Amino acid sequence: MLNYVKTNFDNPIGGATGGIVLNNKRIDDEQAVIMRTQWMF
């Protein structure tokens, strides 16, 4: 199974001055690719 997830944060932790800043850009979303496998024998 392969899933793609994108999350947008309306109210990041820390309010207007907080949150995570990377390369002078405030991060208010995240993206993830999740893969799961299963073997049965």
N, CA, C, O and CB atoms as a CASP TS submission, in Angstrom:
PFRMAT TS
TARGET T0000
AUTHOR 0000-0000-0000
METHOD Language model
MODEL 1
PARENT N/A
ATOM      1  N   MET     1       0.853  -1.160   0.000  1.00  0.00           N
ATOM      2  CA  MET     1       0.000   0.000   0.000  1.00  0.00           C
ATOM      3  C   MET     1       0.910   1.236   0.000  1.00  0.00           C
ATOM      4  O   MET     1       1.909   1.284   0.717  1.00  0.00           O
ATOM      5  CB  MET     1      -0.977  -0.010   1.229  1.00  0.00           C
ATOM      6  N   LEU     2       0.556   2.202  -0.792  1.00  0.00           N
ATOM      7  CA  LEU     2       1.328   3.443  -0.890  1.00  0.00           C
ATOM      8  C   LEU     2       0.356   4.609  -0.743  1.00  0.00           C
ATOM      9  O   LEU     2      -0.632   4.700  -1.472  1.00  0.00           O
ATOM     10  CB  LEU     2       2.119   3.529  -2.252  1.00  0.00           C
ATOM     11  N   ASN     3       0.644   5.496   0.203  1.00  0.00           N
ATOM     12  CA  ASN     3      -0.207   6.654   0.462  1.00  0.00           C
ATOM     13  C   ASN     3       0.597   7.938   0.364  1.00  0.00           C
ATOM     14  O   ASN     3       1.786   7.970   0.682  1.00  0.00           O
ATOM     15  CB  ASN     3      -0.865   6.545   1.842  1.00  0.00           C
ATOM     16  N   TYR     4      -0.064   8.991  -0.080  1.00  0.00           N
ATOM     17  CA  TYR     4       0.506  10.342  -0.096  1.00  0.00           C
ATOM     18  C   TYR     4      -0.372  11.209   0.794  1.00  0.00           C
ATOM     19  O   TYR     4      -1.594  11.215   0.651  1.00  0.00           O
ATOM     20  CB  TYR     4       0.595  10.928  -1.565  1.00  0.00           C
ATOM     21  N   VAL     5       0.254  11.947   1.719  1.00  0.00           N
ATOM     22  CA  VAL     5      -0.474  12.775   2.664  1.00  0.00           C
ATOM     23  C   VAL     5       0.073  14.191   2.620  1.00  0.00           C
ATOM     24  O   VAL     5       1.287  14.389   2.664  1.00  0.00           O
ATOM     25  CB  VAL     5      -0.384  12.197   4.090  1.00  0.00           C
ATOM     26  N   LYS     6      -0.814  15.178   2.533  1.00  0.00           N
ATOM     27  CA  LYS     6      -0.415  16.583   2.618  1.00  0.00           C
ATOM     28  C   LYS     6      -1.270  17.239   3.686  1.00  0.00           C
ATOM     29  O   LYS     6      -2.497  17.144   3.656  1.00  0.00           O
ATOM     30  CB  LYS     6      -0.567  17.318   1.236  1.00  0.00           C
ATOM     31  N   THR     7      -0.613  17.908   4.636  1.00  0.00           N
ATOM     32  CA  THR     7      -1.291  18.540   5.755  1.00  0.00           C
ATOM     33  C   THR     7      -0.989  20.031   5.756  1.00  0.00           C
ATOM     34  O   THR     7       0.166  20.438   5.624  1.00  0.00           O
ATOM     35  CB  THR     7      -0.868  17.894   7.091  1.00  0.00           C
ATOM     36  N   ASN     8      -2.026  20.839   5.904  1.00  0.00           N
ATOM     37  CA  ASN     8      -1.876  22.289   6.046  1.00  0.00           C
ATOM     38  C   ASN     8      -2.244  22.669   7.473  1.00  0.00           C
ATOM     39  O   ASN     8      -3.280  22.246   7.987  1.00  0.00           O
ATOM     40  CB  ASN     8      -2.767  23.062   5.010  1.00  0.00           C
ATOM     41  N   PHE     9      -1.383  23.480   8.121  1.00  0.00           N
ATOM     42  CA  PHE     9      -1.627  23.915   9.481  1.00  0.00           C
ATOM     43  C   PHE     9      -2.227  25.309   9.457  1.00  0.00           C
ATOM     44  O   PHE     9      -1.600  26.244   8.959  1.00  0.00           O
ATOM     45  CB  PHE     9      -0.330  23.887  10.312  1.00  0.00           C
ATOM     46  N   ASP    10      -3.441  25.461   9.991  1.00  0.00           N
ATOM     47  CA  ASP    10      -4.064  26.776  10.088  1.00  0.00           C
ATOM     48  C   ASP    10      -3.448  27.594  11.212  1.00  0.00           C
ATOM     49  O   ASP    10      -3.250  28.800  11.072  1.00  0.00           O
ATOM     50  CB  ASP    10      -5.566  26.639  10.303  1.00  0.00           C
ATOM     51  N   ASN    11      -3.145  26.936  12.332  1.00  0.00           N
ATOM     52  CA  ASN    11      -2.583  27.607  13.502  1.00  0.00           C
ATOM     53  C   ASN    11      -1.327  26.860  13.949  1.00  0.00           C
ATOM     54  O   ASN    11      -1.412  25.989  14.815  1.00  0.00           O
ATOM     55  CB  ASN    11      -3.627  27.683  14.660  1.00  0.00           C
ATOM     56  N   PRO    12      -0.154  27.184  13.373  1.00  0.00           N
ATOM     57  CA  PRO    12       1.071  26.507  13.776  1.00  0.00           C
ATOM     58  C   PRO    12       1.393  26.764  15.241  1.00  0.00           C
ATOM     59  O   PRO    12       1.012  27.801  15.783  1.00  0.00           O
ATOM     60  CB  PRO    12       2.230  26.952  12.902  1.00  0.00           C
ATOM     61  N   ILE    13       2.080  25.849  15.877  1.00  0.00           N
ATOM     62  CA  ILE    13       2.478  25.996  17.274  1.00  0.00           C
ATOM     63  C   ILE    13       3.357  27.236  17.407  1.00  0.00           C
ATOM     64  O   ILE    13       4.286  27.429  16.622  1.00  0.00           O
ATOM     65  CB  ILE    13       3.227  24.725  17.783  1.00  0.00           C
ATOM     66  N   GLY    14       3.073  28.052  18.372  1.00  0.00           N
ATOM     67  CA  GLY    14       3.847  29.266  18.591  1.00  0.00           C
ATOM     68  C   GLY    14       3.148  30.520  18.090  1.00  0.00           C
ATOM     69  O   GLY    14       3.654  31.625  18.285  1.00  0.00           O
ATOM     70  N   GLY    15       1.999  30.370  17.451  1.00  0.00           N
ATOM     71  CA  GLY    15       1.241  31.534  16.986  1.00  0.00           C
ATOM     72  C   GLY    15       1.885  32.234  15.804  1.00  0.00           C
ATOM     73  O   GLY    15       2.569  31.607  14.995  1.00  0.00           O
ATOM     74  N   ALA    16       1.662  33.538  15.709  1.00  0.00           N
ATOM     75  CA  ALA    16       2.118  34.313  14.550  1.00  0.00           C
ATOM     76  C   ALA    16       3.637  34.425  14.472  1.00  0.00           C
ATOM     77  O   ALA    16       4.189  34.566  13.381  1.00  0.00           O
ATOM     78  CB  ALA    16       1.516  35.697  14.590  1.00  0.00           C
ATOM     79  N   THR    17       4.322  34.363  15.621  1.00  0.00           N
ATOM     80  CA  THR    17       5.780  34.518  15.610  1.00  0.00           C
ATOM     81  C   THR    17       6.506  33.195  15.782  1.00  0.00           C
ATOM     82  O   THR    17       7.733  33.159  15.699  1.00  0.00           O
ATOM     83  CB  THR    17       6.209  35.471  16.700  1.00  0.00           C
ATOM     84  N   GLY    18       5.782  32.106  16.021  1.00  0.00           N
ATOM     85  CA  GLY    18       6.416  30.816  16.279  1.00  0.00           C
ATOM     86  C   GLY    18       6.399  29.915  15.065  1.00  0.00           C
ATOM     87  O   GLY    18       6.329  30.378  13.927  1.00  0.00           O
ATOM     88  N   GLY    19       6.464  28.651  15.318  1.00  0.00           N
ATOM     89  CA  GLY    19       6.473  27.668  14.245  1.00  0.00           C
ATOM     90  C   GLY    19       7.885  27.372  13.778  1.00  0.00           C
ATOM     91  O   GLY    19       8.860  27.762  14.421  1.00  0.00           O
ATOM     92  N   ILE    20       7.985  26.691  12.677  1.00  0.00           N
ATOM     93  CA  ILE    20       9.275  26.291  12.116  1.00  0.00           C
ATOM     94  C   ILE    20       9.606  27.207  10.945  1.00  0.00           C
ATOM     95  O   ILE    20       8.768  27.439  10.073  1.00  0.00           O
ATOM     96  CB  ILE    20       9.257  24.795  11.665  1.00  0.00           C
ATOM     97  N   VAL    21      10.837  27.729  10.929  1.00  0.00           N
ATOM     98  CA  VAL    21      11.302  28.599   9.846  1.00  0.00           C
ATOM     99  C   VAL    21      12.480  27.912   9.185  1.00  0.00           C
ATOM    100  O   VAL    21      13.433  27.524   9.861  1.00  0.00           O
ATOM    101  CB  VAL    21      11.697  30.029  10.372  1.00  0.00           C
ATOM    102  N   LEU    22      12.425  27.758   7.863  1.00  0.00           N
ATOM    103  CA  LEU    22      13.473  27.118   7.092  1.00  0.00           C
ATOM    104  C   LEU    22      13.773  27.994   5.882  1.00  0.00           C
ATOM    105  O   LEU    22      12.881  28.289   5.087  1.00  0.00           O
ATOM    106  CB  LEU    22      13.061  25.677   6.661  1.00  0.00           C
ATOM    107  N   ASN    23      15.036  28.410   5.743  1.00  0.00           N
ATOM    108  CA  ASN    23      15.445  29.306   4.646  1.00  0.00           C
ATOM    109  C   ASN    23      14.592  30.574   4.604  1.00  0.00           C
ATOM    110  O   ASN    23      14.160  31.011   3.538  1.00  0.00           O
ATOM    111  CB  ASN    23      15.349  28.575   3.298  1.00  0.00           C
ATOM    112  N   ASN    24      14.356  31.157   5.784  1.00  0.00           N
ATOM    113  CA  ASN    24      13.570  32.384   5.931  1.00  0.00           C
ATOM    114  C   ASN    24      12.134  32.240   5.448  1.00  0.00           C
ATOM    115  O   ASN    24      11.494  33.237   5.114  1.00  0.00           O
ATOM    116  CB  ASN    24      14.233  33.503   5.183  1.00  0.00           C
ATOM    117  N   LYS    25      11.619  31.020   5.404  1.00  0.00           N
ATOM    118  CA  LYS    25      10.219  30.773   5.031  1.00  0.00           C
ATOM    119  C   LYS    25       9.565  29.977   6.142  1.00  0.00           C
ATOM    120  O   LYS    25      10.097  28.961   6.590  1.00  0.00           O
ATOM    121  CB  LYS    25      10.111  30.015   3.665  1.00  0.00           C
ATOM    122  N   ARG    26       8.422  30.439   6.577  1.00  0.00           N
ATOM    123  CA  ARG    26       7.692  29.755   7.637  1.00  0.00           C
ATOM    124  C   ARG    26       7.018  28.515   7.070  1.00  0.00           C
ATOM    125  O   ARG    26       6.340  28.583   6.045  1.00  0.00           O
ATOM    126  CB  ARG    26       6.648  30.695   8.286  1.00  0.00           C
ATOM    127  N   ILE    27       7.205  27.390   7.733  1.00  0.00           N
ATOM    128  CA  ILE    27       6.628  26.125   7.288  1.00  0.00           C
ATOM    129  C   ILE    27       5.241  25.983   7.902  1.00  0.00           C
ATOM    130  O   ILE    27       5.105  25.933   9.125  1.00  0.00           O
ATOM    131  CB  ILE    27       7.541  24.918   7.678  1.00  0.00           C
ATOM    132  N   ASP    28       4.207  25.916   7.060  1.00  0.00           N
ATOM    133  CA  ASP    28       2.849  25.744   7.557  1.00  0.00           C
ATOM    134  C   ASP    28       2.147  24.556   6.897  1.00  0.00           C
ATOM    135  O   ASP    28       0.920  24.454   6.913  1.00  0.00           O
ATOM    136  CB  ASP    28       2.047  27.013   7.326  1.00  0.00           C
ATOM    137  N   ASP    29       2.956  23.654   6.313  1.00  0.00           N
ATOM    138  CA  ASP    29       2.391  22.427   5.768  1.00  0.00           C
ATOM    139  C   ASP    29       3.457  21.337   5.793  1.00  0.00           C
ATOM    140  O   ASP    29       4.641  21.613   5.988  1.00  0.00           O
ATOM    141  CB  ASP    29       1.857  22.650   4.324  1.00  0.00           C
ATOM    142  N   GLU    30       3.024  20.110   5.595  1.00  0.00           N
ATOM    143  CA  GLU    30       3.961  19.001   5.498  1.00  0.00           C
ATOM    144  C   GLU    30       3.426  17.992   4.490  1.00  0.00           C
ATOM    145  O   GLU    30       2.219  17.890   4.268  1.00  0.00           O
ATOM    146  CB  GLU    30       4.187  18.336   6.885  1.00  0.00           C
ATOM    147  N   GLN    31       4.348  17.250   3.888  1.00  0.00           N
ATOM    148  CA  GLN    31       3.988  16.236   2.906  1.00  0.00           C
ATOM    149  C   GLN    31       4.718  14.946   3.266  1.00  0.00           C
ATOM    150  O   GLN    31       5.854  14.975   3.738  1.00  0.00           O
ATOM    151  CB  GLN    31       4.339  16.700   1.453  1.00  0.00           C
ATOM    152  N   ALA    32       4.055  13.816   3.039  1.00  0.00           N
ATOM    153  CA  ALA    32       4.675  12.535   3.373  1.00  0.00           C
ATOM    154  C   ALA    32       4.209  11.472   2.380  1.00  0.00           C
ATOM    155  O   ALA    32       3.067  11.482   1.919  1.00  0.00           O
ATOM    156  CB  ALA    32       4.332  12.114   4.833  1.00  0.00           C
ATOM    157  N   VAL    33       5.119  10.563   2.067  1.00  0.00           N
ATOM    158  CA  VAL    33       4.789   9.371   1.294  1.00  0.00           C
ATOM    159  C   VAL    33       4.994   8.187   2.234  1.00  0.00           C
ATOM    160  O   VAL    33       6.081   8.007   2.782  1.00  0.00           O
ATOM    161  CB  VAL    33       5.676   9.247  -0.022  1.00  0.00           C
ATOM    162  N   ILE    34       3.956   7.386   2.417  1.00  0.00           N
ATOM    163  CA  ILE    34       3.983   6.282   3.372  1.00  0.00           C
ATOM    164  C   ILE    34       3.777   4.982   2.610  1.00  0.00           C
ATOM    165  O   ILE    34       2.831   4.845   1.834  1.00  0.00           O
ATOM    166  CB  ILE    34       2.897   6.462   4.480  1.00  0.00           C
ATOM    167  N   MET    35       4.675   4.027   2.842  1.00  0.00           N
ATOM    168  CA  MET    35       4.571   2.730   2.154  1.00  0.00           C
ATOM    169  C   MET    35       4.516   1.621   3.192  1.00  0.00           C
ATOM    170  O   MET    35       5.258   1.637   4.175  1.00  0.00           O
ATOM    171  CB  MET    35       5.771   2.509   1.176  1.00  0.00           C
ATOM    172  N   ARG    36       3.635   0.662   2.966  1.00  0.00           N
ATOM    173  CA  ARG    36       3.487  -0.470   3.875  1.00  0.00           C
ATOM    174  C   ARG    36       3.405  -1.752   3.060  1.00  0.00           C
ATOM    175  O   ARG    36       2.694  -1.818   2.057  1.00  0.00           O
ATOM    176  CB  ARG    36       2.230  -0.306   4.776  1.00  0.00           C
ATOM    177  N   THR    37       4.119  -2.746   3.489  1.00  0.00           N
ATOM    178  CA  THR    37       4.065  -4.061   2.840  1.00  0.00           C
ATOM    179  C   THR    37       3.721  -5.122   3.875  1.00  0.00           C
ATOM    180  O   THR    37       3.875  -4.922   5.080  1.00  0.00           O
ATOM    181  CB  THR    37       5.414  -4.397   2.143  1.00  0.00           C
ATOM    182  N   GLN    38       3.253  -6.251   3.368  1.00  0.00           N
ATOM    183  CA  GLN    38       2.923  -7.359   4.260  1.00  0.00           C
ATOM    184  C   GLN    38       3.184  -8.668   3.555  1.00  0.00           C
ATOM    185  O   GLN    38       2.776  -8.855   2.409  1.00  0.00           O
ATOM    186  CB  GLN    38       1.458  -7.280   4.727  1.00  0.00           C
ATOM    187  N   TRP    39       3.858  -9.570   4.229  1.00  0.00           N
ATOM    188  CA  TRP    39       4.090 -10.918   3.716  1.00  0.00           C
ATOM    189  C   TRP    39       3.386 -11.912   4.605  1.00  0.00           C
ATOM    190  O   TRP    39       3.444 -11.813   5.830  1.00  0.00           O
ATOM    191  CB  TRP    39       5.599 -11.236   3.632  1.00  0.00           C
ATOM    192  N   MET    40       2.727 -12.861   3.996  1.00  0.00           N
ATOM    193  CA  MET    40       2.026 -13.899   4.752  1.00  0.00           C
ATOM    194  C   MET    40       2.511 -15.248   4.239  1.00  0.00           C
ATOM    195  O   MET    40       2.428 -15.541   3.046  1.00  0.00           O
ATOM    196  CB  MET    40       0.460 -13.763   4.614  1.00  0.00           C
ATOM    197  N   PHE    41       3.016 -16.058   5.150  1.00  0.00           N
ATOM    198  CA  PHE    41       3.472 -17.385   4.739  1.00  0.00           C
ATOM    199  C   PHE    41       3.166 -18.410   5.796  1.00  0.00           C
ATOM    200  O   PHE    41       3.479 -19.587   5.623  1.00  0.00           O
ATOM    201  CB  PHE    41       4.960 -17.377   4.443  1.00  0.00           C
TER
END
